[in-house]
Each structure stands twice: as C-alpha cells, then as structure tokens.
Amino acid sequence: MHKEGDEIHVTDTEASGGSKEGVVRWVLLGGTLLVILLLSVTWITGALTQGDIEEEATVSGEIRSTEDDGDGTDSIIGTDADVGSTQTELGDTAGEGDQTTTENGIEVIEN
C-alpha cells in the first residue's frame, strides 16, 4: 500500500486480505473425489455381502422366488378348462333372448 498525494493505492492481494493460490479448488475437488470413493466402497461391499433374505427384496430375487414356488400369474385366461365354468356363470346371468356364440375361441353374448 502506498500513498500518492491524497490517494491511497492498494494491490489486489492486500484488498482481498488473502492470497490467490487456488487452494480452495483443490480441496473441494479432493473432497468430492474422496466422498465418491467412500460411497462406492460402501455400496459395493453392501452388495457383495447381501444374503438370501435381502436378495428377495430385489426385483430379480422376487422373480426367482415366484418361479421357485410355481405361483406364476402368466396364464392364459379362457382356456378349455375355464370355458366350462365361464359358460355356467354366464348362463346364470344371461337374460332371456340372449344368444351365446363362440368366435375364435372366445364366448360372445349378443343382447
């Protein structure tokens, strides 16, 4: 800082009260990389130590557990075994004058 007449001249470093070395950027970058590394290690070790009970909570584990039980819901509705019971149920609810026909294996009721 120096004085020229009535004016006071101050450098950028003196005005900011610190140095401009760029250390803060390196600290932030290092901290961010360290956090990413620690979270990745936590996630990976948790996935590697997952047991059978935890595995059922995942989608792939749920699919495997339903395949093992044989309780699949991927069946075709309206197979020959179902048609007989469906005709009985529909026959009870159909009113007079209704005509029941079968088109392409599907029962159609005309009103």
N, C-alpha and C positions, 0 to 999 in steps of 0.2 A: 504494500500500500504506500502510495506516495502522494504528495500534495503539490499541485501546480497552481499557484495563486490561491484563489478561493475554492478551487475544485479539488475533490479527493478522488483519486483513481484507484480502483480495486480490481485485482485479477479474478478470473472465474473461480479458481480454486479457493481463494480467500473468501469470496462471496458465498460460495456453497458451504463452506465450513468443513469440507472433507476432500478426499482425493477421488479422482475419476479413473480408477483402475479396472472397473468392470467385474469386481469380485462377486457382487450380488448375483449376477447372471450365472456364474459358475456354481455358486452354492445352490441356487434354485434348480439348475439342470441336474446337478449331482443328487439332490434330494428327491427329485422326481424319478430319476432312474433307480434310486435305491428303493423307493416305495413300490415301483412296478416290479422290481425283482423280488421283494419280500412278499407281495401279494401273490405273485406267480408261484413261488415256492409253497406258500400256504395252500393255494388251490390244488396244485399238483400232488402234494403229499396227502391231502384230504381225499383226492380221487383215488390214489393208489391204495389207501388203507380202508376203502369202502367195503363193508361186509355184505352178507346176503340180505339182511333186513333193510339196510339203506338202499340196496340195489333195487328193491321192489318199489321204491318211491320214485324211480326214474321212469320215463316213458318206455324205454326198451325193456326194463325189468318188469313193468306191468304187462307188456305184450307177452313176454316169456312166461310169466306166471299164469296168464289166462290160457295160453297154449298148452301148458302142462296139465291144467285142470280139465280141459276138454269142454269148458263152458263158453265156447265161442259163440258169437252172435252173428256170424257170417253165414246165415242160412237163407235159403230161398223161400219166400212166402208163397203159398199157393201150390205146393207140391201135391202129388196124388193123395198122400196121407192126410193133408189138410183139407182137401176139396170135399170129402165126405162130411166132415164136421161143419164146414162152412155152409154147405148146402142145407144141412139140417137147421143151422142157426138162421140162415136167410129165409128158409121156408116158413119158419115160425113168425118172422117179422114181415113177410111179404103180404100185401093186401090182395083182395080178390081182383082178378083181371090182370095181374102182373104176369108177364111172360119171362121165363128164365131161359137164356140160351148160353151156349159156350162158344166163344170166339178166341182162337189161338190159345186155348187152354185157360182162358180167363172167363169166369162166370159173369154174364151181363144180365141185369134185370131191367126189362122195359116196363115203364109205367103206363 
